[in-house]
Amino acid sequence: MAASSSSLVQWLINPRKNWFARQHMKAVSGRLKRYGLRYDDLYDPYYDLDIKEALARLPREVVDARNQRLKRAMDLSMKHEYLSEDLQALQTPFRSYLSDMLALVKKERAEREALGALPLYQRTIP
């Protein structure tokens, strides 16, 4: 039962197989391109401390580029404007920079919990 439900979930969220997932991905991509954001920019380090730790481990220039994209998006949003069409065409909203490091942080946290070690940080949400 678990294997069949897992394959169903994978089919539902895979944009290559499911038309609805493909349409959703296209809509999200269009919205992110308007502001020049990447999908990984939407992760909030104040909500999940694993994300905060992953961002701290990334190279400084990657984090600076993320902060610049977020500032530009906020500025465009406040002005009720979008990026120009030629700049929107250059955007890569699903090129990930955070997922590998986030997976490593989550794996390390799970390993520490399995070994009974103290957590590196308190997992409280402000």
C-alpha positions in Angstrom: 0.0 0.0 0.0 2.8 2.5 0.9 4.7 1.8 -2.3 1.6 2.4 -4.5 0.7 5.6 -2.7 4.3 6.8 -2.9 4.3 6.2 -6.7 1.0 8.1 -7.0 2.4 11.1 -5.1 5.5 11.0 -7.3 3.3 11.0 -10.4 1.2 13.8 -9.1 4.1 16.2 -8.4 6.3 15.2 -11.4 5.8 17.9 -14.1 7.1 15.6 -16.8 4.3 13.1 -16.3 1.4 15.2 -14.9 -0.1 18.0 -17.0 -1.5 19.8 -14.0 2.0 19.8 -12.3 3.5 21.1 -15.5 0.9 24.0 -15.7 1.6 24.8 -12.0 5.3 24.9 -12.6 4.9 27.1 -15.6 2.7 29.6 -13.6 5.2 29.7 -10.7 8.1 30.1 -13.1 6.3 33.1 -14.7 5.7 34.8 -11.4 9.3 34.3 -10.3 10.7 35.6 -13.6 8.6 38.8 -13.2 10.7 39.7 -10.1 13.9 38.0 -11.0 13.7 35.4 -8.2 14.7 31.8 -7.9 12.6 29.2 -6.2 15.2 28.7 -3.5 14.9 32.5 -2.7 11.5 31.8 -1.2 12.8 29.7 1.7 12.7 31.7 4.9 15.7 31.2 7.3 13.6 32.6 10.2 11.0 29.9 9.8 13.4 26.8 9.5 16.7 26.8 11.2 18.0 24.1 8.8 17.7 26.7 6.0 19.5 29.3 8.1 22.3 26.8 8.7 22.5 25.9 5.0 22.7 29.5 4.0 25.5 30.1 6.5 27.5 27.3 4.9 27.1 28.6 1.3 29.8 30.8 -0.2 29.5 34.5 0.5 28.9 35.4 -3.2 25.9 33.0 -3.5 24.3 34.5 -0.4 25.0 38.0 -1.6 23.4 37.3 -5.0 20.4 35.9 -3.1 20.1 39.0 -1.0 20.4 41.2 -4.2 17.6 39.3 -5.9 15.4 39.7 -2.8 16.1 43.4 -2.6 15.4 43.9 -6.3 12.1 41.9 -6.0 11.0 44.0 -3.0 11.8 47.2 -4.8 9.9 46.1 -7.9 7.0 45.1 -5.8 6.8 48.4 -3.9 6.9 50.2 -7.3 4.2 47.9 -8.7 6.5 47.1 -11.6 8.1 43.9 -13.2 11.4 43.3 -14.8 11.7 44.2 -18.4 10.8 41.4 -20.9 14.4 40.9 -22.0 15.6 40.5 -18.4 12.8 38.1 -17.7 13.9 35.9 -20.5 17.4 35.6 -18.9 16.0 34.4 -15.5 16.4 30.8 -14.4 13.9 30.4 -11.6 14.4 26.7 -11.0 18.2 26.6 -11.0 18.8 25.5 -7.4 21.7 26.7 -5.2 20.3 25.7 -1.8 18.9 22.2 -2.1 22.1 20.3 -2.0 23.4 22.1 1.1 19.9 21.9 2.7 19.8 18.1 2.2 23.3 17.8 3.8 22.2 19.8 6.8 19.0 17.8 7.3 21.0 14.5 6.9 23.5 15.7 9.5 20.7 16.7 11.9 19.0 13.3 11.5 22.3 11.5 12.1 22.9 13.5 15.3 19.4 12.7 16.5 19.9 9.0 15.7 23.1 9.0 17.7 21.5 10.8 20.6 23.8 13.9 20.4 22.7 17.3 21.4 21.3 19.5 18.6 23.6 22.1 17.1 20.9 24.7 17.6 17.5 25.0 19.3 14.7 24.4 16.9 12.3 27.1 18.1 10.5 29.4 15.8 10.4 33.0 16.8 
